[in-house]
Amino acid sequence: MDVFHKIGDRYDVILCFNLLLRRYFPLDQIAQGIENLKDALREDGLLIMGDEESYAVARKRDGQLVFFKKEGRF
């Protein structure tokens, strides 16, 4: 799945690990990837993303990501 383009399907849970890393992509491209993942979530869906040093967990509420758990630089 290319997270830098619109994602056609909708999901209840998306796991994204070791992909949206600052050493691979500029911050604006990472933000676009997160936005596309958010758009691919159903309402109340979970986005869980991270790398070897940090992670974040968010729920989609009213069309926005609400982060309720973060550890590290996410």
C-alpha positions as YAML, in Angstrom:
chain: A
units: angstrom
residues:
- id: 1
  name: MET
  ca: [0.00, 0.00, 0.00]
- id: 2
  name: ASP
  ca: [1.36, 3.42, -0.94]
- id: 3
  name: VAL
  ca: [0.53, 5.68, 2.01]
- id: 4
  name: PHE
  ca: [1.53, 8.77, 0.02]
- id: 5
  name: HIS
  ca: [-1.54, 8.45, -2.22]
- id: 6
  name: LYS
  ca: [-5.25, 8.20, -1.40]
- id: 7
  name: ILE
  ca: [-6.24, 4.79, -0.01]
- id: 8
  name: GLY
  ca: [-9.54, 3.54, -1.41]
- id: 9
  name: ASP
  ca: [-10.55, 1.07, 1.28]
- id: 10
  name: ARG
  ca: [-11.65, 1.77, 4.87]
- id: 11
  name: TYR
  ca: [-10.27, -0.03, 7.91]
- id: 12
  name: ASP
  ca: [-11.03, -0.41, 11.61]
- id: 13
  name: VAL
  ca: [-7.35, -0.73, 12.56]
- id: 14
  name: ILE
  ca: [-4.20, 0.30, 10.70]
- id: 15
  name: LEU
  ca: [-0.72, -0.71, 11.89]
- id: 16
  name: CYS
  ca: [2.14, 1.28, 10.41]
- id: 17
  name: PHE
  ca: [5.60, 0.49, 11.76]
- id: 18
  name: ASN
  ca: [9.05, 1.40, 10.46]
- id: 19
  name: LEU
  ca: [7.69, 3.29, 7.45]
- id: 20
  name: LEU
  ca: [7.05, 6.98, 8.19]
- id: 21
  name: LEU
  ca: [10.54, 7.68, 9.49]
- id: 22
  name: ARG
  ca: [12.31, 11.06, 9.46]
- id: 23
  name: ARG
  ca: [15.48, 9.46, 8.14]
- id: 24
  name: TYR
  ca: [13.57, 8.27, 5.05]
- id: 25
  name: PHE
  ca: [11.11, 11.11, 4.31]
- id: 26
  name: PRO
  ca: [10.74, 14.85, 4.90]
- id: 27
  name: LEU
  ca: [8.21, 15.97, 7.54]
- id: 28
  name: ASP
  ca: [5.67, 17.23, 4.98]
- id: 29
  name: GLN
  ca: [5.64, 13.85, 3.24]
- id: 30
  name: ILE
  ca: [5.23, 12.06, 6.59]
- id: 31
  name: ALA
  ca: [2.31, 14.38, 7.41]
- id: 32
  name: GLN
  ca: [0.70, 13.50, 4.06]
- id: 33
  name: GLY
  ca: [1.13, 9.79, 4.79]
- id: 34
  name: ILE
  ca: [-0.51, 10.16, 8.21]
- id: 35
  name: GLU
  ca: [-3.36, 12.16, 6.66]
- id: 36
  name: ASN
  ca: [-3.95, 9.42, 4.07]
- id: 37
  name: LEU
  ca: [-3.93, 6.75, 6.78]
- id: 38
  name: LYS
  ca: [-6.42, 8.81, 8.81]
- id: 39
  name: ASP
  ca: [-8.69, 9.11, 5.78]
- id: 40
  name: ALA
  ca: [-8.53, 5.32, 5.33]
- id: 41
  name: LEU
  ca: [-9.84, 4.73, 8.87]
- id: 42
  name: ARG
  ca: [-13.48, 4.27, 9.64]
- id: 43
  name: GLU
  ca: [-14.87, 6.56, 12.33]
- id: 44
  name: ASP
  ca: [-13.63, 5.30, 15.74]
- id: 45
  name: GLY
  ca: [-10.89, 3.31, 13.98]
- id: 46
  name: LEU
  ca: [-7.39, 2.97, 15.47]
- id: 47
  name: LEU
  ca: [-4.11, 4.07, 13.93]
- id: 48
  name: ILE
  ca: [-1.07, 2.51, 15.59]
- id: 49
  name: MET
  ca: [2.30, 3.58, 14.24]
- id: 50
  name: GLY
  ca: [5.87, 3.61, 15.37]
- id: 51
  name: ASP
  ca: [9.47, 2.62, 14.96]
- id: 52
  name: GLU
  ca: [12.15, 1.01, 17.10]
- id: 53
  name: GLU
  ca: [12.22, 3.98, 19.51]
- id: 54
  name: SER
  ca: [8.74, 5.47, 19.60]
- id: 55
  name: TYR
  ca: [5.07, 4.84, 18.93]
- id: 56
  name: ALA
  ca: [1.70, 6.57, 18.84]
- id: 57
  name: VAL
  ca: [-1.87, 5.33, 19.11]
- id: 58
  name: ALA
  ca: [-4.78, 7.43, 17.86]
- id: 59
  name: ARG
  ca: [-8.51, 7.00, 17.36]
- id: 60
  name: LYS
  ca: [-10.43, 8.72, 14.58]
- id: 61
  name: ARG
  ca: [-13.09, 10.97, 16.13]
- id: 62
  name: ASP
  ca: [-15.22, 13.39, 14.13]
- id: 63
  name: GLY
  ca: [-12.89, 12.92, 11.18]
- id: 64
  name: GLN
  ca: [-9.72, 13.79, 13.14]
- id: 65
  name: LEU
  ca: [-7.03, 11.76, 14.84]
- id: 66
  name: VAL
  ca: [-7.11, 11.96, 18.63]
- id: 67
  name: PHE
  ca: [-3.83, 10.66, 20.06]
- id: 68
  name: PHE
  ca: [-4.22, 9.01, 23.43]
- id: 69
  name: LYS
  ca: [-0.88, 7.25, 23.77]
- id: 70
  name: LYS
  ca: [2.54, 8.48, 22.63]
- id: 71
  name: GLU
  ca: [6.02, 7.44, 23.52]
- id: 72
  name: GLY
  ca: [9.18, 8.96, 22.04]
- id: 73
  name: ARG
  ca: [9.34, 11.39, 19.11]
- id: 74
  name: PHE
  ca: [5.97, 10.64, 17.50]
...
